Amino acid sequence: MRYARVSVGGRAVWGRVEEDDIALLSASPLEEERPDVIGTLPRDAARWLPPVVPPVFYAVGMNYPRHIAHAARLGNAAAVMPDRPEVGYRANNALTGHLAPIVRPAAVEGRFEAEPELVAVIGRTLRHATPAEARAGVFGWTIGNDVSARTWQHQDRTFWRSKNSDTFKPMGPWIETDVDALAQKTTLRVNGVTHAEFATGDMVFDPFEYIVEITRHITMHPGDVLWMGAESTCAIAPGDTVDVEIGGIGVLSNPVHPEGNQS
């Protein structure tokens, strides 16, 4: 199944994505196993929202060996192979949906980059999860684009604006519940040209290992998301269109606009 959130009459509505239409649902499938169908919407008329607004937005960094090696060659002192899963956080205000613009702030200088990421969506309350419970606790998978303003990242003590500014975290277009996400390929294209392609599952620690580690200390709840990091990055600029594709899930596409031109 594919589940999405779309804007209908100015309000967010869950839907089940079908070949040509979206079956609009009475409730979230994270809360009800079989919500009622209350209407339909043509897919090509949909205004896509982030497929979930997470109670907690977890994000993994430096989780692909080639990314770590590349960052180390650039002199990043933090670019070392991790010996255990450690997670960070991002801000919900940065989320935006499929086809919505990524807005580059006027004050940004230097590298402005996209990173294609697999995203796990949690479907159960989890605490002290076993590996089997961690697997069973994933409701489905979606796609994330981790946009970063690198000069801000190096200037600031935290990632507060470099990774959390408005529109810096496109996510979508939907949640796919029936895919072996780690057996897929991730592709990053800018204006139709492929700039990165890698095996999605070629991670240092997989999502389930992260869930086990997180839930030793923190309760995870339905709707929480876990972004899994990327192997490669690519520079983007206003006027570009960025596509992140993960096999078996779909394509997340977003244009890049300069601040003040979000039409």
Contacts in CASP RR format, 6 or more apart in sequence:
PFRMAT RR
TARGET T0000
AUTHOR 0000-0000-0000
METHOD contacts of the structure
MODEL  1
MRYARVSVGGRAVWGRVEEDDIALLSASPLEEERPDVIGTLPRDAARWLP
PVVPPVFYAVGMNYPRHIAHAARLGNAAAVMPDRPEVGYRANNALTGHLA
PIVRPAAVEGRFEAEPELVAVIGRTLRHATPAEARAGVFGWTIGNDVSAR
TWQHQDRTFWRSKNSDTFKPMGPWIETDVDALAQKTTLRVNGVTHAEFAT
GDMVFDPFEYIVEITRHITMHPGDVLWMGAESTCAIAPGDTVDVEIGGIG
VLSNPVHPEGNQS
1 16 0 8 1.000
1 29 0 8 1.000
1 176 0 8 1.000
1 177 0 8 1.000
1 178 0 8 1.000
2 16 0 8 1.000
2 17 0 8 1.000
2 174 0 8 1.000
2 175 0 8 1.000
2 176 0 8 1.000
2 177 0 8 1.000
3 14 0 8 1.000
3 15 0 8 1.000
3 16 0 8 1.000
3 17 0 8 1.000
3 25 0 8 1.000
3 29 0 8 1.000
3 51 0 8 1.000
3 174 0 8 1.000
3 175 0 8 1.000
3 177 0 8 1.000
4 14 0 8 1.000
4 15 0 8 1.000
4 17 0 8 1.000
4 22 0 8 1.000
4 46 0 8 1.000
4 48 0 8 1.000
4 49 0 8 1.000
4 51 0 8 1.000
4 172 0 8 1.000
4 173 0 8 1.000
4 174 0 8 1.000
4 175 0 8 1.000
5 12 0 8 1.000
5 13 0 8 1.000
5 14 0 8 1.000
5 15 0 8 1.000
5 48 0 8 1.000
5 49 0 8 1.000
5 50 0 8 1.000
5 51 0 8 1.000
5 52 0 8 1.000
6 12 0 8 1.000
6 13 0 8 1.000
6 15 0 8 1.000
6 22 0 8 1.000
6 24 0 8 1.000
6 41 0 8 1.000
6 46 0 8 1.000
6 47 0 8 1.000
6 48 0 8 1.000
6 49 0 8 1.000
7 13 0 8 1.000
7 47 0 8 1.000
7 49 0 8 1.000
8 24 0 8 1.000
8 41 0 8 1.000
12 49 0 8 1.000
13 24 0 8 1.000
13 25 0 8 1.000
14 24 0 8 1.000
14 25 0 8 1.000
14 27 0 8 1.000
14 28 0 8 1.000
14 29 0 8 1.000
14 35 0 8 1.000
15 22 0 8 1.000
15 23 0 8 1.000
15 24 0 8 1.000
15 25 0 8 1.000
16 22 0 8 1.000
16 23 0 8 1.000
16 25 0 8 1.000
16 29 0 8 1.000
16 37 0 8 1.000
17 43 0 8 1.000
17 173 0 8 1.000
17 174 0 8 1.000
18 43 0 8 1.000
20 42 0 8 1.000
20 43 0 8 1.000
21 40 0 8 1.000
21 41 0 8 1.000
21 42 0 8 1.000
21 43 0 8 1.000
22 40 0 8 1.000
22 41 0 8 1.000
22 42 0 8 1.000
22 43 0 8 1.000
22 46 0 8 1.000
23 37 0 8 1.000
23 39 0 8 1.000
23 40 0 8 1.000
24 37 0 8 1.000
24 38 0 8 1.000
24 39 0 8 1.000
24 40 0 8 1.000
24 41 0 8 1.000
25 35 0 8 1.000
25 36 0 8 1.000
25 37 0 8 1.000
25 38 0 8 1.000
26 32 0 8 1.000
26 35 0 8 1.000
26 36 0 8 1.000
26 37 0 8 1.000
26 38 0 8 1.000
27 35 0 8 1.000
27 36 0 8 1.000
28 35 0 8 1.000
29 35 0 8 1.000
29 139 0 8 1.000
30 52 0 8 1.000
30 123 0 8 1.000
30 139 0 8 1.000
30 222 0 8 1.000
30 223 0 8 1.000
31 222 0 8 1.000
48 97 0 8 1.000
48 98 0 8 1.000
48 99 0 8 1.000
48 100 0 8 1.000
48 172 0 8 1.000
48 173 0 8 1.000
49 97 0 8 1.000
50 95 0 8 1.000
50 96 0 8 1.000
50 97 0 8 1.000
50 171 0 8 1.000
50 172 0 8 1.000
51 121 0 8 1.000
51 142 0 8 1.000
51 171 0 8 1.000
51 172 0 8 1.000
51 173 0 8 1.000
51 174 0 8 1.000
51 175 0 8 1.000
52 121 0 8 1.000
52 142 0 8 1.000
52 175 0 8 1.000
52 223 0 8 1.000
52 225 0 8 1.000
53 92 0 8 1.000
53 95 0 8 1.000
54 92 0 8 1.000
54 223 0 8 1.000
54 224 0 8 1.000
54 225 0 8 1.000
55 221 0 8 1.000
55 223 0 8 1.000
55 224 0 8 1.000
56 89 0 8 1.000
56 218 0 8 1.000
56 220 0 8 1.000
56 221 0 8 1.000
56 224 0 8 1.000
56 225 0 8 1.000
57 89 0 8 1.000
57 90 0 8 1.000
57 91 0 8 1.000
57 92 0 8 1.000
57 95 0 8 1.000
57 169 0 8 1.000
57 224 0 8 1.000
57 225 0 8 1.000
57 227 0 8 1.000
58 87 0 8 1.000
58 88 0 8 1.000
58 89 0 8 1.000
58 90 0 8 1.000
58 210 0 8 1.000
58 214 0 8 1.000
58 224 0 8 1.000
58 225 0 8 1.000
58 226 0 8 1.000
58 227 0 8 1.000
59 87 0 8 1.000
59 88 0 8 1.000
59 89 0 8 1.000
59 90 0 8 1.000
59 146 0 8 1.000
59 226 0 8 1.000
59 227 0 8 1.000
59 229 0 8 1.000
60 85 0 8 1.000
60 87 0 8 1.000
60 88 0 8 1.000
60 205 0 8 1.000
60 210 0 8 1.000
60 226 0 8 1.000
60 227 0 8 1.000
60 228 0 8 1.000
60 229 0 8 1.000
61 88 0 8 1.000
61 229 0 8 1.000
62 68 0 8 1.000
62 71 0 8 1.000
62 78 0 8 1.000
62 79 0 8 1.000
62 80 0 8 1.000
62 82 0 8 1.000
62 204 0 8 1.000
63 82 0 8 1.000
63 203 0 8 1.000
63 204 0 8 1.000
63 205 0 8 1.000
63 228 0 8 1.000
63 229 0 8 1.000
64 198 0 8 1.000
64 202 0 8 1.000
64 203 0 8 1.000
64 204 0 8 1.000
64 229 0 8 1.000
64 230 0 8 1.000
64 231 0 8 1.000
65 81 0 8 1.000
65 202 0 8 1.000
65 204 0 8 1.000
66 198 0 8 1.000
66 202 0 8 1.000
66 231 0 8 1.000
66 232 0 8 1.000
67 229 0 8 1.000
67 230 0 8 1.000
67 231 0 8 1.000
67 232 0 8 1.000
67 233 0 8 1.000
68 79 0 8 1.000
68 80 0 8 1.000
68 81 0 8 1.000
68 204 0 8 1.000
69 79 0 8 1.000
70 79 0 8 1.000
70 232 0 8 1.000
71 78 0 8 1.000
71 79 0 8 1.000
72 79 0 8 1.000
72 80 0 8 1.000
81 204 0 8 1.000
82 204 0 8 1.000
82 205 0 8 1.000
84 205 0 8 1.000
84 213 0 8 1.000
85 205 0 8 1.000
85 209 0 8 1.000
85 210 0 8 1.000
85 212 0 8 1.000
85 213 0 8 1.000
85 214 0 8 1.000
86 213 0 8 1.000
87 210 0 8 1.000
87 213 0 8 1.000
87 214 0 8 1.000
87 226 0 8 1.000
90 159 0 8 1.000
90 163 0 8 1.000
90 164 0 8 1.000
90 169 0 8 1.000
90 227 0 8 1.000
91 164 0 8 1.000
93 164 0 8 1.000
93 166 0 8 1.000
94 163 0 8 1.000
94 164 0 8 1.000
94 165 0 8 1.000
94 166 0 8 1.000
94 167 0 8 1.000
94 168 0 8 1.000
94 169 0 8 1.000
95 169 0 8 1.000
95 170 0 8 1.000
95 171 0 8 1.000
96 102 0 8 1.000
96 166 0 8 1.000
96 167 0 8 1.000
96 169 0 8 1.000
96 170 0 8 1.000
96 171 0 8 1.000
96 254 0 8 1.000
97 170 0 8 1.000
97 171 0 8 1.000
97 172 0 8 1.000
97 173 0 8 1.000
97 252 0 8 1.000
97 254 0 8 1.000
98 170 0 8 1.000
98 172 0 8 1.000
98 173 0 8 1.000
98 252 0 8 1.000
98 253 0 8 1.000
98 254 0 8 1.000
99 173 0 8 1.000
99 253 0 8 1.000
99 254 0 8 1.000
99 255 0 8 1.000
100 167 0 8 1.000
100 170 0 8 1.000
100 254 0 8 1.000
101 167 0 8 1.000
101 254 0 8 1.000
101 255 0 8 1.000
101 256 0 8 1.000
101 257 0 8 1.000
101 262 0 8 1.000
102 114 0 8 1.000
102 145 0 8 1.000
102 147 0 8 1.000
102 167 0 8 1.000
102 168 0 8 1.000
102 170 0 8 1.000
102 236 0 8 1.000
102 242 0 8 1.000
102 254 0 8 1.000
102 255 0 8 1.000
102 256 0 8 1.000
102 257 0 8 1.000
103 166 0 8 1.000
103 167 0 8 1.000
103 256 0 8 1.000
103 257 0 8 1.000
103 258 0 8 1.000
103 259 0 8 1.000
103 260 0 8 1.000
103 262 0 8 1.000
104 112 0 8 1.000
104 237 0 8 1.000
104 238 0 8 1.000
104 256 0 8 1.000
104 257 0 8 1.000
104 258 0 8 1.000
104 259 0 8 1.000
105 149 0 8 1.000
105 165 0 8 1.000
105 259 0 8 1.000
106 258 0 8 1.000
106 259 0 8 1.000
106 260 0 8 1.000
108 149 0 8 1.000
108 151 0 8 1.000
108 152 0 8 1.000
109 151 0 8 1.000
110 149 0 8 1.000
110 150 0 8 1.000
110 151 0 8 1.000
111 148 0 8 1.000
111 149 0 8 1.000
111 150 0 8 1.000
111 151 0 8 1.000
111 235 0 8 1.000
112 147 0 8 1.000
112 148 0 8 1.000
112 149 0 8 1.000
112 150 0 8 1.000
112 235 0 8 1.000
112 236 0 8 1.000
112 237 0 8 1.000
113 147 0 8 1.000
113 148 0 8 1.000
113 150 0 8 1.000
113 233 0 8 1.000
113 234 0 8 1.000
113 235 0 8 1.000
113 236 0 8 1.000
114 145 0 8 1.000
114 146 0 8 1.000
114 147 0 8 1.000
114 188 0 8 1.000
114 190 0 8 1.000
114 233 0 8 1.000
114 234 0 8 1.000
114 236 0 8 1.000
114 242 0 8 1.000
114 244 0 8 1.000
115 145 0 8 1.000
115 146 0 8 1.000
115 147 0 8 1.000
115 148 0 8 1.000
115 188 0 8 1.000
115 229 0 8 1.000
115 230 0 8 1.000
115 232 0 8 1.000
115 233 0 8 1.000
115 234 0 8 1.000
116 143 0 8 1.000
116 144 0 8 1.000
116 145 0 8 1.000
116 146 0 8 1.000
116 186 0 8 1.000
116 187 0 8 1.000
116 188 0 8 1.000
116 196 0 8 1.000
116 230 0 8 1.000
116 232 0 8 1.000
116 244 0 8 1.000
116 245 0 8 1.000
116 246 0 8 1.000
117 143 0 8 1.000
117 144 0 8 1.000
117 145 0 8 1.000
117 146 0 8 1.000
117 186 0 8 1.000
117 227 0 8 1.000
117 228 0 8 1.000
117 229 0 8 1.000
117 230 0 8 1.000
117 244 0 8 1.000
118 141 0 8 1.000
118 143 0 8 1.000
118 144 0 8 1.000
118 181 0 8 1.000
118 182 0 8 1.000
118 184 0 8 1.000
118 186 0 8 1.000
118 200 0 8 1.000
118 201 0 8 1.000
118 207 0 8 1.000
118 227 0 8 1.000
118 228 0 8 1.000
118 229 0 8 1.000
118 246 0 8 1.000
119 141 0 8 1.000
119 142 0 8 1.000
119 143 0 8 1.000
119 144 0 8 1.000
119 171 0 8 1.000
119 172 0 8 1.000
119 225 0 8 1.000
119 226 0 8 1.000
119 227 0 8 1.000
119 228 0 8 1.000
120 138 0 8 1.000
120 140 0 8 1.000
120 141 0 8 1.000
120 181 0 8 1.000
120 207 0 8 1.000
120 211 0 8 1.000
120 225 0 8 1.000
120 226 0 8 1.000
120 228 0 8 1.000
121 138 0 8 1.000
121 139 0 8 1.000
121 140 0 8 1.000
121 141 0 8 1.000
121 142 0 8 1.000
121 175 0 8 1.000
121 223 0 8 1.000
121 224 0 8 1.000
121 225 0 8 1.000
122 137 0 8 1.000
122 138 0 8 1.000
122 139 0 8 1.000
122 211 0 8 1.000
122 220 0 8 1.000
122 221 0 8 1.000
122 222 0 8 1.000
122 223 0 8 1.000
122 224 0 8 1.000
122 225 0 8 1.000
122 226 0 8 1.000
123 137 0 8 1.000
123 138 0 8 1.000
123 139 0 8 1.000
123 140 0 8 1.000
123 222 0 8 1.000
123 223 0 8 1.000
124 136 0 8 1.000
124 137 0 8 1.000
124 139 0 8 1.000
124 222 0 8 1.000
125 219 0 8 1.000
125 220 0 8 1.000
125 221 0 8 1.000
125 222 0 8 1.000
126 133 0 8 1.000
126 134 0 8 1.000
126 137 0 8 1.000
126 211 0 8 1.000
126 215 0 8 1.000
126 219 0 8 1.000
126 220 0 8 1.000
127 215 0 8 1.000
127 219 0 8 1.000
127 220 0 8 1.000
128 215 0 8 1.000
128 216 0 8 1.000
129 137 0 8 1.000
129 211 0 8 1.000
129 212 0 8 1.000
129 215 0 8 1.000
129 220 0 8 1.000
130 212 0 8 1.000
131 208 0 8 1.000
131 209 0 8 1.000
131 212 0 8 1.000
134 207 0 8 1.000
134 208 0 8 1.000
134 209 0 8 1.000
134 211 0 8 1.000
134 212 0 8 1.000
134 215 0 8 1.000
135 208 0 8 1.000
137 211 0 8 1.000
138 207 0 8 1.000
138 208 0 8 1.000
138 211 0 8 1.000
139 175 0 8 1.000
139 177 0 8 1.000
139 222 0 8 1.000
139 223 0 8 1.000
140 175 0 8 1.000
140 176 0 8 1.000
140 177 0 8 1.000
140 179 0 8 1.000
140 181 0 8 1.000
141 175 0 8 1.000
141 176 0 8 1.000
141 177 0 8 1.000
141 179 0 8 1.000
141 181 0 8 1.000
141 246 0 8 1.000
141 249 0 8 1.000
142 171 0 8 1.000
142 172 0 8 1.000
142 173 0 8 1.000
142 174 0 8 1.000
142 175 0 8 1.000
142 176 0 8 1.000
142 225 0 8 1.000
142 249 0 8 1.000
143 171 0 8 1.000
143 172 0 8 1.000
143 173 0 8 1.000
143 244 0 8 1.000
143 245 0 8 1.000
143 246 0 8 1.000
143 249 0 8 1.000
143 250 0 8 1.000
143 251 0 8 1.000
143 252 0 8 1.000
144 169 0 8 1.000
144 170 0 8 1.000
144 171 0 8 1.000
144 172 0 8 1.000
144 227 0 8 1.000
144 244 0 8 1.000
144 252 0 8 1.000
145 169 0 8 1.000
145 170 0 8 1.000
145 171 0 8 1.000
145 242 0 8 1.000
145 244 0 8 1.000
145 252 0 8 1.000
145 254 0 8 1.000
146 163 0 8 1.000
146 168 0 8 1.000
146 169 0 8 1.000
146 227 0 8 1.000
146 229 0 8 1.000
146 230 0 8 1.000
147 163 0 8 1.000
147 167 0 8 1.000
147 168 0 8 1.000
147 169 0 8 1.000
147 170 0 8 1.000
147 236 0 8 1.000
148 162 0 8 1.000
148 163 0 8 1.000
148 168 0 8 1.000
148 233 0 8 1.000
149 161 0 8 1.000
149 162 0 8 1.000
149 163 0 8 1.000
149 165 0 8 1.000
149 168 0 8 1.000
150 162 0 8 1.000
151 162 0 8 1.000
152 161 0 8 1.000
152 162 0 8 1.000
153 159 0 8 1.000
153 162 0 8 1.000
153 163 0 8 1.000
156 162 0 8 1.000
163 169 0 8 1.000
170 242 0 8 1.000
170 244 0 8 1.000
170 252 0 8 1.000
170 254 0 8 1.000
171 225 0 8 1.000
171 252 0 8 1.000
172 252 0 8 1.000
173 250 0 8 1.000
173 251 0 8 1.000
173 252 0 8 1.000
174 250 0 8 1.000
176 248 0 8 1.000
176 249 0 8 1.000
176 250 0 8 1.000
179 247 0 8 1.000
179 248 0 8 1.000
179 249 0 8 1.000
181 200 0 8 1.000
181 201 0 8 1.000
181 207 0 8 1.000
181 246 0 8 1.000
181 248 0 8 1.000
181 249 0 8 1.000
182 200 0 8 1.000
182 201 0 8 1.000
182 203 0 8 1.000
182 206 0 8 1.000
182 207 0 8 1.000
183 200 0 8 1.000
183 201 0 8 1.000
184 199 0 8 1.000
184 200 0 8 1.000
184 201 0 8 1.000
184 246 0 8 1.000
184 247 0 8 1.000
184 248 0 8 1.000
184 249 0 8 1.000
185 197 0 8 1.000
185 198 0 8 1.000
185 199 0 8 1.000
185 200 0 8 1.000
185 246 0 8 1.000
185 247 0 8 1.000
186 196 0 8 1.000
186 197 0 8 1.000
186 198 0 8 1.000
186 199 0 8 1.000
186 200 0 8 1.000
186 230 0 8 1.000
186 231 0 8 1.000
186 244 0 8 1.000
186 245 0 8 1.000
186 246 0 8 1.000
186 247 0 8 1.000
187 194 0 8 1.000
187 196 0 8 1.000
187 197 0 8 1.000
187 243 0 8 1.000
187 244 0 8 1.000
187 245 0 8 1.000
187 246 0 8 1.000
188 194 0 8 1.000
188 195 0 8 1.000
188 196 0 8 1.000
188 197 0 8 1.000
188 232 0 8 1.000
188 234 0 8 1.000
188 242 0 8 1.000
188 243 0 8 1.000
188 244 0 8 1.000
189 195 0 8 1.000
189 242 0 8 1.000
189 243 0 8 1.000
189 244 0 8 1.000
189 245 0 8 1.000
190 234 0 8 1.000
190 236 0 8 1.000
190 240 0 8 1.000
190 241 0 8 1.000
190 242 0 8 1.000
190 243 0 8 1.000
191 240 0 8 1.000
191 241 0 8 1.000
192 241 0 8 1.000
192 243 0 8 1.000
195 232 0 8 1.000
195 234 0 8 1.000
196 230 0 8 1.000
196 231 0 8 1.000
196 232 0 8 1.000
196 233 0 8 1.000
196 234 0 8 1.000
198 231 0 8 1.000
198 232 0 8 1.000
200 246 0 8 1.000
200 247 0 8 1.000
202 231 0 8 1.000
203 228 0 8 1.000
203 229 0 8 1.000
207 226 0 8 1.000
207 228 0 8 1.000
210 226 0 8 1.000
210 228 0 8 1.000
211 220 0 8 1.000
211 226 0 8 1.000
214 220 0 8 1.000
214 226 0 8 1.000
236 242 0 8 1.000
236 256 0 8 1.000
237 256 0 8 1.000
238 256 0 8 1.000
238 257 0 8 1.000
238 258 0 8 1.000
238 261 0 8 1.000
239 255 0 8 1.000
239 256 0 8 1.000
239 257 0 8 1.000
240 255 0 8 1.000
240 256 0 8 1.000
241 253 0 8 1.000
241 254 0 8 1.000
241 255 0 8 1.000
241 256 0 8 1.000
242 253 0 8 1.000
242 254 0 8 1.000
242 255 0 8 1.000
242 256 0 8 1.000
243 251 0 8 1.000
243 252 0 8 1.000
243 253 0 8 1.000
244 251 0 8 1.000
244 252 0 8 1.000
244 253 0 8 1.000
245 251 0 8 1.000
245 252 0 8 1.000
END
